[in-house]
Amino acid sequence: QVQLVESGGGLVQAGGSLRLSCACSGRTFSSYAMGWFRQAPGKEREFVATFTWREGFTYYADSVKGRFTISRDNAKNTLYLQMNSLKPEDTAVYYCALQRTYGGNRYSVTAYDYWGQGTQVTVSS
């Protein structure tokens, strides 16, 4: 079983920064990738960024490229999302997700097998 717990969300002014964390426990050692998604009110959950464990490749949504950075700390078994230059349109619940094996569309929620409970990020203008 895998457990993912996000933290680090909050209220920040436009232009500010936040760092989200996703603590992982359980059988995560053999997973292929981990990523971040977000869901704004009334909208579908959308891809933000993903990190492949083996190759160390990162992928970002165009809307966050250059502003957000995904990273991991192996010793702490934790995934991070550093968010800079935040905009009001970044307001959403942010979820971390784990993709167990290679395959599927990494930009789609369907490729991921486990999800955290989410953490709210609110950016005021």
N, C-alpha and C positions, 0 to 999 in steps of 0.2 A: 504494500500500500504506500501511496505517496501523499504527503501533506505539503501544501504550499501556503505560506502566511505572508501577506503583504503588510507593509507599514510605511510611514513617511509622508502620507498625504496630508493635505491641509489647505489653508487659505493663504494665497499670496497675491501680491499686486502684479499687474502686467509688467513684464521686464525682469521679474524676479526669478529665483531658482528654487528647485526642490530636488531631493534625492529619494527615490523610492527604493525599498528593499523588499526582497522576496526570500524568506528563509525556507529552505527545503529540508524535508526529512523523509525517511523511508527509503525505498529502493529507487534512488535517483541516479545511482552510479552508472547505469547502463543506458541512460537516456540519450537521445540524439541531439535535442536542442531545447532551449527554453526561450520564451518570448514574453513580450508585453502587448496587451491589447487594451483598448479603452472603449467605454460606452457612455455617450452623452444621452440626456433625457430625450426620449422619443426617437432615438436613432439606433441603428444596428451596431453591434460590437465590431470594432475595426482594428486592424493590425497597426501596431506602432513600431515594434522592433523585435528582432530575434537574434539569437546567438547559438551557433552550432558548437557543441562541446569538443568534438574531435578535431575539426579543422580550424576552429576559432574564427569562423567567418561571421560577419555581422550584416544584417539587412535592416533597412529603415524605410518607413513610409516617407513619401516625398514631403509631406506636410511637417515632418519633424527633423528631416535631414539637416545636419549642421547645427542643430539646437539640442538634440537629445543624444545621449551616449549610453549604450548598454554595455555592461561589464559583469564579471563574476569574480568571486573570491572562493577558490576551491577549498581553502582551509576552513572557511566558515560555512561552506555549502550555501552560499547566498548569491542571488542575482540582484543587480542594481540597475536603476534607470536614473541617470543624471539628467535633469531637465533644466535648461537655461533659456533665457529670453522668452519666458512663458507669455502666452497670449490668452485672451479670454476664450478663444475657440479651443483651447486645450482643456477646458473644464470638462471633466468626465470622471466616471469611476474607472480606475486603472486595475487591470487584472494581470497577474502573471500566469503563465501556462507552460506545461511541459509536454514535449513531443517525444513519445517513447522510441519510435523507430523512424528511420529514413523513409520518405515517401509522402505523397500528398502535396497540397499547395501550402507552403509555409506561410502565406499571407492570409489564409483562411482559418477560421475557428475550427473547422472540421479536421484539421491536421493534428490537433492537440488533444491529449488524452486526459490531462489533469489540470484543474484550475484552482486558483485561490479564491478567497471570498471577496476580494476587491478592496481598494482604498480610494477615498474621495479626494480629488484634486479640484480646487476652485480657484480660478484666476479672475481677479476683479480688475475692471478697467479704470 
